[in-house]
Amino acid sequence: MAKDAKKQLDDLNEQIDSLYKRLGRMDTPPVFDEKQIGAARREIQKLKVDLDEVNNSLSYISKSFRDSIAELSTQNTELGYAKKSLKSIEKIARDIAYENQQGLLIDDNQLKNLEKKAKLEYESLRIAVESGRLAPKVQQEFEDNLSTQKEFEKTMARIRETTKKIKGDIGVKTFGFMDDLTKKIPGLSALSDPFKEASEASQKMAKSNLDSFGEVNPKNLKMLKGITSEQKEGLKVAMKSGDKLTKDKIKELGIEKLLTSQKGKQLAGGVASKKAGALFGKSGLAKSATSPLRAGLKVLGPAISKMLTKALGPVGLLVELFMAIKASDKIVADMAKNFGISYNEALGMKQEMTSVAQSSGSIFVTSKGISETFSAINKSLGTNSMLSEDMAVEFTKLRTMAGFTNDELKGLAGIMIGSKKSTKEVTGEFLAQAKISSTQNGVLLNEQQLLKEIGNISYATTLSLGKNPGLIAEAAATAKSLGMELSKVEGIADSMLDFESSISNELQAELLLGKDINLEKARQFALDNNIAGVAREINKQIGSSKDFTKLNRIQQDALAKSVGMSREELAKTLATQAKLQKLTGKNAEQAKKDFETLKARVGEEEALRILEEKGADGLSKQVGMADKFSATIDKLKEIFVVVGEALMPVFDVLVSVFKIIGPIMKGLSPVFRLITLIGNAIGDVLSMLSGDFSFSGTKSAFGNMKPTDILPPGFAAIGEFAGVPSMKEIMMANGGVVTGPTRAVVGEAGPEAVIPLSDNSPMIKQANKTNELLATLIGQNSKKPELSPVGLYEVQ
């Protein structure tokens, strides 16, 4: 027994010594005797907690709960909820422990959610313990589990503190920011993986330093890295000798500042030897320890080199220039094709767009964006005219900064074209009036959405309102705030002007509802094209959704019919109106008060101007940092666009050299026909061996030959043998008659006429028809009676 106890004690002391080394402890580990085995085990447990306090605590909680779950599972009692809570807490502890062991930070939101869930599960355990319905053994088991809540909360607090320290390091913050940025910015996603690896490396090093040295960025790292090879050799000898590592030897090696206790006291002997081993041994901390920033850079180094080479190198610049020229060329070519203009005309327009984009002063306006605006507006109108500078710039901003689509911009263009107002004036006036009209009706609408839908308003209404953005906004906002679409109000206005039917429906509704309904103003507003007035008058007559519910089906139908709606349409209008008032009523009331206060302070006209300006400016304040960064990169690339477009005429001249290929190919066509003839003739000769004497290939090739083609010696005879018309060319300068297919030269001595003599030729056919017509006329004339001449004065 004594030998077993001694062996057990030796094992425990070795574990303690090993843990001291792993912790980098500067003090001498305690040595326990046979009577202190229990104390030795407690010391080991304490050292393990110190080594990884968080993971050991979580692992302990997880293990204890798994044991409890295993034991409780043998009982068939009402412990389902309690067991579920134990399992949930065990999984939470295990998940956090795993994440923490990887050396990576746990996301704040994830940590909060896990803590919240664990708190709920602990509360479930507390209810089970306090219920008084558990057996004594089970009761004790749950109480022991519940007692771990404080330890769990302390562990969470330590994790938060550790996370805070690690996140505060400049290296961790830098790489974390770059990791997020490259993921969000289009075009930089290729760099996201290297920055992610660098971020993880910096986090792991920060946690390792914190666990080993108590600091994220230890102050003595520089000294640790500065140990020379001679000093390391001396330390190896000293570590082996143990107690021989004296203060003088340490001073001789120049590492006295490294081998100190936590209180700064100089170490010597075995204690100093053990610490030196921890620092410089095979698994020494000094070998891998570095700052989080350096750790990240070490991983990122190759990626940074590639990134800089691509971004700043000459090849990278040439690539960017080529891409800019290619992109501009496509835009110019598409414009030329789509709008029926020449390439040079399109290039001139594109260069004008580039100039406008450069002078706009906005990173969100590029030549590409303006060309897209130009194409969208002109396609909708069937034109190819350059937009005004204001429309080109401001419409592009609306798309890139406020999220308008090209279709939505087309609707706005319908009001803008022909107007002397700027885009900002039109949009500001619309947004301001829409806000005022909706708040007057007790609701708050999305004025920008109404502006986007301006293209859905009928041409008749738009023109009737004089394309006035304020009046159009009033009509659209009034209809929407009262639960109706503007198109529906237009339909109601049409029904109001069918006077006989409208008045009849009105009287019938009055009879069935037993109340007065007056739609005279609504009819007058409809006649005057005052759509907003129609909507307000209709709203006065139909009541509220509560009033509607009190009517029977026939009454509901009659009321709806009197205002030009179906029963379902009226119900939907009232329900929508009620929802809008409930959701936005308070905000609308406050907005209305704010505007009234502004009017009282600066006057109605100035208050409206301020509201218009605020609305127009608000459209350009809806972009985030990522959008701004991406737009900045695109704007910088415009430098290449400017240079590229300046070089495009030069490239056009160079490319025009390739036009000579056509004439060259035309000049070589006799050679190609001759090659075809030779090949076909050889093929037909070989075909004769198999009994084929058709000479089809030779005949076909001869048929494609031109009179000016030069035949090799003997080929004319081959043609005659194959049954091809004579290849001998006859000069027709003196005329002559040809009775079969013949190769002839015409016009060698001057102008000549070739007249076909066959009855099937068009010329002979026409001559025959003419002769027949002349014969007919002559025959008819011979049958007419002769008229006797009458004297001038014989007619009475």
For each residue, the residues with C-beta under 8 A, 3 or more apart:
1: 4 5
2: 5 6 34
3: 6 7
4: 1 7 8
5: 1 2 8 9 34 37
6: 2 3 9 10 34
7: 3 4 10 11
8: 4 5 11 12 37
9: 5 6 12 13 32 33 34 37 40
10: 6 7 13 14
11: 7 8 14 15
12: 8 9 15 16 32 37 40 41 44
13: 9 10 16 17 29 31 32 40
14: 10 11 17 18
15: 11 12 18 19 44
16: 12 13 19 20 29 30 32 40 43 44 47
17: 13 14 20 21 29 274
18: 14 15 21 22
19: 15 16 22 23 44 47 48 51
20: 16 17 23 25 29 47 274 278
21: 17 18 24 25 274 277 278 281
22: 18 19 51 278
23: 19 20 47 50 51 212 278
24: 21 212 213 275 278 279 285
25: 20 21 29 275 278
26: 259 260 261 262 267 271 275
27: 261 262 271
28: 270 271 274
29: 13 16 17 20 25 274
30: 16 43
31: 13
32: 9 12 13 16 36 37 39 40 43
33: 9 36
34: 2 5 6 9 37
35:
36: 32 33 39 40
37: 5 8 9 12 32 34 40 41
38: 41 42
39: 32 36 42 43
40: 9 12 13 16 32 36 37 43 44
41: 12 37 38 44 45
42: 38 39 45 46
43: 16 30 32 39 40 46 47
44: 12 15 16 19 40 41 47 48
45: 41 42 48 49
46: 42 43 49 50
47: 16 19 20 23 43 44 50 51
48: 19 44 45 51 52 56
49: 45 46 52 53 56 57
50: 23 46 47 53
51: 19 22 23 47 48 56 211
52: 48 49 55 56 101 211
53: 49 50 56 57 155 158
54: 57 58 97 100 155 158 159 162
55: 52 58 59 97 100 101
56: 48 49 51 52 53 59 60
57: 49 53 54 60 61 151 152 154 155
58: 54 55 61 62 93 94 96 97 100 152 155
59: 55 56 62 63 93 97
60: 56 57 63 64 151
61: 57 58 64 65 89 90 93 148 151 152 155
62: 58 59 65 66 90 93 94 97
63: 59 60 66 67
64: 60 61 67 68 144 145 148
65: 61 62 68 69 86 87 89 90 93 145 148
66: 62 63 69 70 90
67: 63 64 70 71
68: 64 65 71 72 86 141 142 144 145
69: 65 66 72 73 83 86 87 90
70: 66 67 73
71: 67 68 74 141
72: 68 69 75 79 82 83 86 138 141
73: 69 70 83
74: 71
75: 72 79 135 138
76:
77: 135 138
78: 133
79: 72 75 82 83 128 134 138
80: 83 84
81: 84 85 124 128
82: 72 79 85 86 124 125 128 142
83: 69 72 73 79 80 86 87
84: 80 81 87 88 124
85: 81 82 88 89 121 122 124 125 128
86: 65 68 69 72 82 83 89 90 121 125 145
87: 65 69 83 84 90 91
88: 84 85 91 92 117 118 121
89: 61 65 85 86 92 93 118 121 122 152
90: 61 62 65 66 69 86 87 93 94
91: 87 88 94 95
92: 88 89 95 96 114 117 118 121
93: 58 59 61 62 65 89 90 96 97 118 152
94: 58 62 90 91 97 98
95: 91 92 98 99 114
96: 58 92 93 99 100 106 111 114 159
97: 54 55 58 59 62 93 94 100 101
98: 94 95 101 102
99: 95 96 102 104 106
100: 54 55 58 96 97 103 106 159
101: 52 55 97 98
102: 98 99 204
103: 100 203 204 207 208
104: 99 200 203 204
105: 163 166 167 172 203
106: 96 99 100 110 111 159 163
107: 110 111
108: 111 112 163
109: 112 113
110: 106 107 113 114
111: 96 106 107 108 114 115 156 159 160 163
112: 108 109 115 116
113: 109 110 116 117
114: 92 95 96 110 111 117 118
115: 111 112 118 119 156
116: 112 113 119 120
117: 88 92 113 114 120 121
118: 88 89 92 93 114 115 121 122 152
119: 115 116 122 123
120: 116 117 123 124
121: 85 86 88 89 92 117 118 124 125
122: 85 89 118 119 125 126 146 149 152
123: 119 120 126 127
124: 81 82 84 85 120 121 127 128
125: 82 85 86 121 122 128 129 142 145 146
126: 122 123 129 130 146
127: 123 124 130 131
128: 79 81 82 85 124 125 131 134 142
129: 125 126 134 139 142 143 146
130: 126 127
131: 127 128 134
132:
133: 78
134: 79 128 129 131 138 139 142
135: 75 77 138 139
136: 139 140
137: 140 141
138: 72 75 77 79 134 135 141 142
139: 129 134 135 136 142 143
140: 136 137 143 144
141: 68 71 72 137 138 144 145
142: 68 82 125 128 129 134 138 139 145 146
143: 129 139 140 146 147
144: 64 68 140 141 147 148
145: 64 65 68 86 125 141 142 148
146: 122 125 126 129 142 143 149
147: 143 144 150 151
148: 61 64 65 144 145 151 152
149: 122 146 152 153
150: 147 153 154
151: 57 60 61 147 148 154 155
152: 57 58 61 89 93 118 122 148 149 155 156
153: 149 150 156 157
154: 57 150 151 157 158
155: 53 54 57 58 61 151 152 158 159
156: 111 115 152 153 159 160
157: 153 154 160 161
158: 53 54 154 155 161 162
159: 54 96 100 106 111 155 156 162 163
160: 111 156 157 163 164
161: 157 158 164 165
162: 54 158 159 165 166 207 210
163: 105 106 108 111 159 160 166 167
164: 160 161 167 168
165: 161 162 168 169 206 210 216
166: 105 162 163 169 172 203 206 207 210 216 292
167: 105 163 164 172 173 176
168: 164 165 172 173 216
169: 165 166 172 173 202 206 216 217 292 293
170: 173 174 293
171: 174 175 202 205 206 217 291 292 293 294 295 296
172: 105 166 167 168 169 175 176 199 202 203 206 216 292 296
173: 167 168 169 170 176 177
174: 170 171 177 178 202 293 296
175: 171 172 178 179 195 198 199 201 202 296 300
176: 167 172 173 179 180 199 202
177: 173 174 180 181
178: 174 175 181 182 195 198 199
179: 175 176 182 183 192 195 196 198 199
180: 176 177 183 184
181: 177 178 184 185 188 626 629
182: 178 179 185 188 189 191 192 195
183: 179 180 189 192
184: 180 181 626
185: 181 182 188 189 626 629 630 633
186: 189 630
187: 630 633
188: 181 182 185 191 192
189: 182 183 185 186 192
190: 193
191: 182 188 194 195 303 307
192: 179 182 183 188 189 195 196
193: 190 196 197
194: 191 197 198 299 300 302 303
195: 175 178 179 182 191 192 198 199 300 303
196: 179 192 193 199 200
197: 193 194 200 201 299 300
198: 175 178 179 194 195 201 202 296 297 299 300 303
199: 172 175 176 178 179 195 196 202 203 296
200: 104 196 197 203 204
201: 175 197 198 204 205 295 296 298 299
202: 169 171 172 174 175 176 198 199 205 206 292 293 295 296
203: 103 104 105 166 172 199 200 206 207 292
204: 102 103 104 200 201 207 208 295
205: 171 201 202 208 209 289 290 291 292 294 295 296
206: 165 166 169 171 172 202 203 209 210 216 217 292
207: 103 162 166 203 204 210 211
208: 103 204 205 211 212 288 289
209: 205 206 212 213 215 216 217 218 221 289 291 292
210: 162 165 166 206 207 213 214 215 216
211: 51 52 207 208
212: 23 24 208 209 285 289
213: 24 209 210 218 220 285 289
214: 210 218
215: 209 210 218 219
216: 165 166 168 169 172 206 209 210 292
217: 169 171 206 209 221 291 292
218: 209 213 214 215 221 289
219: 215 222
220: 213 223 224 257 258
221: 209 217 218 224 225 289 290 291
222: 219 225 226
223: 220 226 227 255 257 258
224: 220 221 227 258 279 285 286 289
225: 221 222 286 290
226: 222 223
227: 223 224 231 232 235 255 280 286
228: 231 232
229: 232 233
230: 233 234
231: 227 228 234 235 253 254 255
232: 227 228 229 235 236 280
233: 229 230 236 237
234: 230 231 237 238 249 252 253
235: 227 231 232 238 239 253 255 276 280
236: 232 233 239 240
237: 233 234 240 241
238: 234 235 241 244 245 249 253 273 276
239: 235 236 242 245 273 276 277 281
240: 236 237
241: 237 238 244 245 273
242: 239 245 269 270 273
243: 269 270 273
244: 238 241 249
245: 238 239 241 242 249 250 268 269 270 272 273 276
246: 249 250 268 269
247: 250 251 256 266 268
248: 251 252
249: 234 238 244 245 246 252 253
250: 245 246 247 253 255 256 259 266 267 268 272
251: 247 248 254 256
252: 234 248 249
253: 231 234 235 238 249 250
254: 231 251
255: 223 227 231 235 250 258 259 276
256: 247 250 251 259 260 266
257: 220 223 260
258: 220 223 224 255 276 279
259: 26 250 255 256 266 267 268 272 275 276
260: 26 256 257 264 265 266 267
261: 26 27 264 265 267
262: 26 27
263:
264: 260 261
265: 260 261
266: 247 250 256 259 260
267: 26 250 259 260 261 271 272 275
268: 245 246 247 250 259 271 272
269: 242 243 245 246 272 273
270: 28 242 243 245 273 274
271: 26 27 28 267 268 274 275
272: 245 250 259 267 268 269 275 276
273: 238 239 241 242 243 245 269 270 276 277
274: 17 20 21 28 29 270 271 277 278
275: 24 25 26 259 267 271 272 278 279
276: 235 238 239 245 255 258 259 272 273 279 280 281
277: 21 239 273 274 280 281 284
278: 20 21 22 23 24 25 274 275 281 284 285
279: 24 224 258 275 276 284 285 286
280: 227 232 235 276 277 284 286 287
281: 21 239 276 277 278 284
282:
283: 287
284: 277 278 279 280 281 287
285: 24 212 213 224 278 279 288 289
286: 224 225 227 279 280 289
287: 280 283 284
288: 208 285
289: 205 208 209 212 213 218 221 224 285 286
290: 205 221 225 294 295 298
291: 171 205 209 217 221 294 295
292: 166 169 171 172 202 203 205 206 209 216 217 295 296
293: 169 170 171 174 202 296 297
294: 171 205 290 291 297 298
295: 171 201 202 204 205 290 291 292 298 299
296: 171 172 174 175 198 199 201 202 205 292 293 299 300
297: 198 293 294 300 301 304
298: 201 290 294 295 301
299: 194 197 198 201 295 296
300: 175 194 195 197 198 296 297 303 304
301: 297 298 304 305
302: 194 305 306
303: 191 194 195 198 300 306 307
304: 297 300 301 307 308
305: 301 302 308 309
306: 302 303 309 310
307: 191 303 304 310 311
308: 304 305 311 312 313
309: 305 306 312 313 315 316
310: 306 307 313 316
311: 307 308 316
312: 308 309 316 317
313: 308 309 310 316 317
314: 317 318
315: 309 318 319
316: 309 310 311 312 313 319 320
317: 312 313 314 320 321
318: 314 315 321 322
319: 315 316 322 323
320: 316 317 323 324 637 640
321: 317 318 324 325 640 643 644
322: 318 319 325 326
323: 319 320 326 327 640
324: 320 321 327 328 637 640 641 643 644
325: 321 322 328 329 644 645 647 648 651
326: 322 323 329 330
327: 323 324 330 331 368 641
328: 324 325 331 332 350 367 641 644 645 648
329: 325 326 332 333 648
330: 326 327 333 334
331: 327 328 334 335 350 368 371
332: 328 329 335 336 343 346 347 350 648
333: 329 330 336 337 343 346
334: 330 331 337 338 375
335: 331 332 338 339 341 346 349 350 371 374 375
336: 332 333 339 341 342 343 345 346
337: 333 334
338: 334 335 375 379
339: 335 336 346 378 384
340: 384
341: 335 336 345 346 349 384
342: 336 345 346
343: 332 333 336 346 347 652
344: 347 348
345: 336 341 342 348 349
346: 332 333 335 336 339 341 342 343 349 350
347: 332 343 344 350 351 645 648 649
348: 344 345 351 352
349: 335 341 345 346 352 353 374 386
350: 328 331 332 335 346 347 353 354 367 371 645
351: 347 348 354 355 645
352: 348 349 355 356 386
353: 349 350 356 357 367 370 371 374 392
354: 350 351 357 358 367 638 641 642 645
355: 351 352 358 359
356: 352 353 359 360 365 367 370 389 392 393
357: 353 354 360 365 366 367 369 370 393 638
358: 354 355 638 642
359: 355 356
360: 356 357 365 393
361:
362: 365 393 397
363: 628 631 632 634 635
364: 369 396 397 400 401 623 631
365: 356 357 360 362 369 370 393 396 397 400
366: 357 369 370 396 634 635 638 641
367: 328 350 353 354 356 357 370 371 638 641
368: 327 331 371 372 634 641
369: 357 364 365 366 372 373 396 399 400
370: 353 356 357 365 366 367 373 374 387 392 393 396
371: 331 335 350 353 367 368 374 375
372: 368 369 375 376 396 399 406
373: 369 370 376 377 387 391 392 395 396 399 406 409
374: 335 349 353 370 371 377 378 386 387 392
375: 334 335 338 371 372 378 379
376: 372 373 379 380 406 407 409 410
377: 373 374 380 381 387 391 395 409 410 413
378: 339 374 375 381 382 383 384 385
379: 338 375 376 382
380: 376 377 410 413
381: 377 378 413 417
382: 378 379
383: 378
384: 339 340 341 378
385: 378
386: 349 352 374 392
387: 370 373 374 377 391 392 395
388: 391 392
389: 356 392 393
390: 393 394 422 423
391: 373 377 387 388 394 395 413 416 423
392: 353 356 370 373 374 386 387 388 389 395 396
393: 356 357 360 362 365 370 389 390 396 397
394: 390 391 397 398 422 423 424
395: 373 377 387 391 392 398 399 404 409 412 413 423
396: 364 365 366 369 370 372 373 392 393 399 400
397: 362 364 365 393 394 400 401 402 619 620
398: 394 395 401 402 404 409 412 423 427 619
399: 369 372 373 395 396 402 403 404 405 406 409
400: 364 365 369 396 397 623 631
401: 364 397 398 619 620 622 623 627
402: 397 398 399 448 619 620 622
403: 399 622
404: 395 398 399 408 409 412 452
405: 399 408 409 452
406: 372 373 376 399 409 410
407: 376 410 411 455
408: 404 405 411 412 452 453 454 455
409: 373 376 377 395 398 399 404 405 406 412 413
410: 376 377 380 406 407 413 414 455
411: 407 408 414 415 452 453 454 455 456 457
412: 395 398 404 408 409 415 416 423 426 427 451 454 455
413: 377 380 381 391 395 409 410 416 417
414: 410 411 417 454 455 462 467
415: 411 412 419 426 454 462 467 469 472
416: 391 412 413 419 421 423 426
417: 381 413 414
418: 467
419: 415 416 426 467
420:
421: 416 425 426 429 469
422: 390 394 425 426
423: 390 391 394 395 398 412 416 426 427
424: 394 427 428 616
425: 421 422 428 429 612 616
426: 412 415 416 419 421 422 423 429 430 469
427: 398 412 423 424 430 431 451 469 615 616 619
428: 424 425 431 432 611 612 613 614 615 616
429: 421 425 426 432 433 469 470 473 612
430: 426 427 433 434 447 450 451 454 469 470 472 473 615
431: 427 428 434 435 447 448 451 473 611 612 615 616 618
432: 428 429 435 436 470 473 608 611 612 614 615
433: 429 430 436 437 469 470 471 473 474 477
434: 430 431 437 438 445 447 450 451 473 474 476 477
435: 431 432 438 439 445 447 477 591 595 611 615
436: 432 433 439 440 595 608 611
437: 433 434 440 441 473 474 477 478 481 532
438: 434 435 441 443 444 445 447 477 478 480 481 588
439: 435 436 442 443 444 588 589 591 592 595
440: 436 437 592
441: 437 438 478 481 482
442: 439 481 581 585 588 589
443: 438 439 481 577 580 581 584 585 588
444: 438 439 584 587 588 591
445: 434 435 438 449 450 477 480 481 580 584
446: 449 450
447: 430 431 434 435 438 450 451 473 477 615
448: 402 431 451 452 619
449: 445 446 452 453
450: 430 434 445 446 447 453 454 473 476 477 480
451: 412 427 430 431 434 447 448 454 473
452: 404 405 408 411 448 449
453: 408 411 449 450 456 457 476
454: 408 411 412 414 415 430 450 451 457 472 476
455: 407 408 410 411 412 414
456: 411 453 486 487
457: 411 453 454 461 462 472 475 476 486 487
458: 461 462 487 490
459: 462 463
460: 463 464 490
461: 457 458 464 465 472 475 486 490 529 531
462: 414 415 457 458 459 465 467 472
463: 459 460 466 467
464: 460 461 529
465: 461 462 468 471 472 475 529 531
466: 463 471
467: 414 415 418 419 462 463 472
468: 465 471 472
469: 415 421 426 427 429 430 433 472 473
470: 429 430 432 433 473 474
471: 433 465 466 468 474 475 532
472: 415 430 454 457 461 462 465 467 468 469 475 476
473: 429 430 431 432 433 434 437 447 450 451 469 470 476 477
474: 433 434 437 470 471 477 478 532
475: 457 461 465 471 472 478 479 486 489 531 532 535
476: 434 450 453 454 457 472 473 479 480 486
477: 433 434 435 437 438 445 447 450 473 474 480 481
478: 437 438 441 474 475 481 482 531 532 535 536
479: 475 476 482 484 485 486 488 489 531 532 535
480: 438 445 450 476 477 483 484 485 486
481: 437 438 441 442 443 445 477 478 577 580
482: 441 478 479 535 536 538 539 573 577
483: 480 572 573 574 575 576 577 578 580
484: 479 480 488 489 535 573 576
485: 479 480 488 489
486: 456 457 461 475 476 479 480 489 490 531
487: 456 457 458 490 491
488: 479 484 485 491 492 565 569 573
489: 475 479 484 485 486 492 493 531 534 535 538
490: 458 460 461 486 487 493 494 531
491: 487 488 494 495 564
492: 488 489 495 496 526 534 538 563 564 565
493: 489 490 496 497 525 526 529 531 534
494: 490 491 497 498 526 564
495: 491 492 498 501 502 564
496: 492 493 502 519 522 523 526 534 564
497: 493 494 502 523 526 527
498: 494 495 501 502
499: 502 503 523
500: 503 504
501: 495 498 504 505
502: 495 496 497 498 499 505 506 519 523 562 564
503: 499 500 506 507
504: 500 501 507 508
505: 501 502 508 509 558 561 562
506: 502 503 509 510 517 519 562
507: 503 504 510 511
508: 504 505 511 512 558 561 562
509: 505 506 512 513 517 558 559 561 562
510: 506 507 513 514 515 516 517
511: 507 508 514
512: 508 509 554 555 558
513: 509 510 517 551 555 558 559
514: 510 511
515: 510
516: 510
517: 506 509 510 513 541 559 562
518: 521 541
519: 496 502 506 522 523 537 538 541 562 563
520: 523 524
521: 518 524 525 533 537
522: 496 519 525 526 533 534 537 538 541 563
523: 496 497 499 502 519 520 526 527
524: 520 521 527 528
525: 493 521 522 528 530 531 533 534 537
526: 492 493 494 496 497 522 523 529 530 534
527: 497 523 524
528: 524 525 533
529: 461 464 465 493 526
530: 525 526 533 534
531: 461 465 475 478 479 486 489 490 493 525 534 535
532: 437 471 474 475 478 479 535 536
533: 521 522 525 528 530 536 537
534: 489 492 493 496 522 525 526 530 531 537 538
535: 475 478 479 482 484 489 531 532 538 539
536: 478 482 532 533 539 540
537: 519 521 522 525 533 534 540 541
538: 482 489 492 519 522 534 535 541 542 563
539: 482 535 536 542 577
540: 536 537
541: 517 518 519 522 537 538 562 563
542: 538 539 548 559 563 570 573 574
543: 546 547 548 574
544: 547 548 574 577 578
545: 548 549 571 574 575 577 578
546: 543 549 550
547: 543 544 550 551
548: 542 543 544 545 551 556 559 570 571 574
549: 545 546
550: 546 547
551: 513 547 548 555 556 559
552: 555 556
553: 556 557 567
554: 512 557 558
555: 512 513 551 552 558 559
556: 548 551 552 553 559 560 567 570 571
557: 553 554 560 561 567
558: 505 508 509 512 513 554 555 561 562
559: 509 513 517 542 548 551 555 556 562 563 570
560: 556 557 563 565 566 567 569 570
561: 505 508 509 557 558 564 565 566
562: 502 505 506 508 509 517 519 541 558 559
563: 492 519 522 538 541 542 559 560 570
564: 491 492 494 495 496 502 561
565: 488 492 560 561 569 570 573
566: 560 561 569 570
567: 553 556 557 560 570 571
568: 571 572
569: 488 560 565 566 572 573
570: 542 548 556 559 560 563 565 566 567 573 574
571: 545 548 556 567 568 574 575
572: 483 568 569 575 576
573: 482 483 484 488 542 565 569 570 576 577
574: 483 542 543 544 545 548 570 571 577 578
575: 483 545 571 572 578 579
576: 483 484 572 573 579 580
577: 443 481 482 483 539 544 545 573 574 580 581
578: 483 544 545 574 575 581 582
579: 575 576 582 583
580: 443 445 481 483 576 577 583 584
581: 442 443 577 578 584 585
582: 578 579 585
583: 579 580
584: 443 444 445 580 581 587 588
585: 442 443 581 582 588 589
586: 589 590
587: 444 584 590 591
588: 438 439 442 443 444 584 585 591 592
589: 439 442 585 586 592 593
590: 586 587 593 594
591: 435 439 444 587 588 594 595
592: 439 440 588 589 595 596
593: 589 590 596 597
594: 590 591 597 598
595: 435 436 439 591 592 598 599 607 611
596: 592 593 599 600
597: 593 594 600 601
598: 594 595 601 602 607 610 611
599: 595 596 602 603 604 607
600: 596 597
601: 597 598 607
602: 598 599 606 607 610
603: 599 606 607
604: 599 607 608
605: 608 609
606: 602 603 609 610
607: 595 598 599 601 602 603 604 610 611
608: 432 436 604 605 611 612
609: 605 606 612 613
610: 598 602 606 607 613 614
611: 428 431 432 435 436 595 598 607 608 614 615
612: 425 428 429 431 432 608 609 615 616
613: 428 609 610 616 617
614: 428 432 610 611 617 618
615: 427 428 430 431 432 435 447 611 612 618 619
616: 424 425 427 428 431 612 613 619
617: 613 614 620 621
618: 431 614 615 621 622
619: 397 398 401 402 427 448 615 616 622
620: 397 401 402 617 623
621: 617 618
622: 401 402 403 618 619
623: 364 400 401 620 627 628 631
624: 627 628
625: 628 629
626: 181 184 185 629 630
627: 401 623 624 630 631
628: 363 623 624 625 631 632
629: 181 185 625 626 632 633
630: 185 186 187 626 627 633 634
631: 363 364 400 623 627 628 634 635
632: 363 628 629 635 636
633: 185 187 629 630 636 637
634: 363 366 368 630 631 637 638
635: 363 366 631 632 638
636: 632 633 639
637: 320 324 633 634 640 641
638: 354 357 358 366 367 634 635 641 642
639: 636 642 643
640: 320 321 323 324 637 643 644
641: 324 327 328 354 366 367 368 637 638 644 645
642: 354 358 638 639 645 646
643: 321 324 639 640 646 647
644: 321 324 325 328 640 641 647 648
645: 325 328 347 350 351 354 641 642 648
646: 642 643 649
647: 325 643 644 650 651
648: 325 328 329 332 347 644 645 651 652
649: 347 646 652 653
650: 647 653 654
651: 325 647 648 654 655
652: 343 648 649 655 656
653: 649 650 656 657
654: 650 651 657
655: 651 652 658
656: 652 653 659
657: 653 654 660
658: 655 661
659: 656 662
660: 657 663 664
661: 658 664 665
662: 659 665 666
663: 660 666 667
664: 660 661 667 668
665: 661 662 668 669
666: 662 663 669
667: 663 664
668: 664 665 671 672
669: 665 666 672 673
670: 673 674 706 708 709 710
671: 668 674 675
672: 668 669 675 676
673: 669 670 676 677 701 704 705 706 709
674: 670 671 677 678 709 710 711 712
675: 671 672 678 679
676: 672 673 679 680 701 704
677: 673 674 680 681 698 701 702 705 711 715
678: 674 675 681 682 712
679: 675 676 682 683 697
680: 676 677 683 684 697 698 700 701
681: 677 678 684 685 697 698 701 715 718
682: 678 679 685 686
683: 679 680 686 687 697
684: 680 681 687 688 692 694 695 696 697 698 722
685: 681 682 688
686: 682 683 689
687: 683 684 690 692 693 694
688: 684 685 691 692 693
689: 686
690: 687
691: 688
692: 684 687 688
693: 687 688
694: 684 687
695: 684 698 699 721 722 723
696: 684 699 700
697: 679 680 681 683 684 700 701
698: 677 680 681 684 695 701 702 718 719 722 724
699: 695 696 702 703 722 723 724
700: 680 696 697 703 704
701: 673 676 677 680 681 697 698 704 705
702: 677 698 699 705 719 722 724 727
703: 699 700 724
704: 673 676 700 701
705: 673 677 701 702 709 711
706: 670 673 709
707: 729 743 744 745
708: 670
709: 670 673 674 705 706
710: 670 674
711: 674 677 705 715 716 727
712: 674 678 715
713:
714: 717 718
715: 677 681 711 712 718 719 727
716: 711 719 720 726 727 728
717: 714 720 721
718: 681 698 714 715 721 722
719: 698 702 715 716 722 724 725 726 727
720: 716 717 723 724 726 727
721: 695 717 718
722: 684 695 698 699 702 718 719
723: 695 699 720
724: 698 699 702 703 719 720 727
725: 719 740 741 742 743
726: 716 719 720 741 742 743
727: 702 711 715 716 719 720 724 743
728: 716 743
729: 707 743 744 745
730: 736 738 742 743 744 745
731: 734 744 745 748
732: 735 736 744 745 746 748 752 754
733: 748 749 750 752
734: 731
735: 732
736: 730 732
737: 757
738: 730 742 744
739:
740: 725
741: 725 726
742: 725 726 730 738
743: 707 725 726 727 728 729 730
744: 707 729 730 731 732 738
745: 707 729 730 731 732 748
746: 732 752 754
747: 750 751 752
748: 731 732 733 745
749: 733 752
750: 733 747
751: 747
752: 732 733 746 747 749
753:
754: 732 746
755: 763
756: 761 763 764
757: 737 761 764
758: 761 764
759: 764 765 768
760: 764 765
761: 756 757 758 764 765
762: 765 766
763: 755 756 766 767
764: 756 757 758 759 760 761 767 768
765: 759 760 761 762 768 769
766: 762 763 769 770
767: 763 764 770 771
768: 759 764 765 771 772
769: 765 766 772 773
770: 766 767 773 774
771: 767 768 774 775
772: 768 769 775 776
773: 769 770 776 777
774: 770 771 777 778
775: 771 772 778 779
776: 772 773 779 780
777: 773 774 780 781
778: 774 775 781 782
779: 775 776 782 783
780: 776 777 783 784
781: 777 778 784
782: 778 779
783: 779 780
784: 780 781
785:
786:
787:
788:
789:
790: 794 795
791: 794
792: 795
793:
794: 790 791
795: 790 792
796:
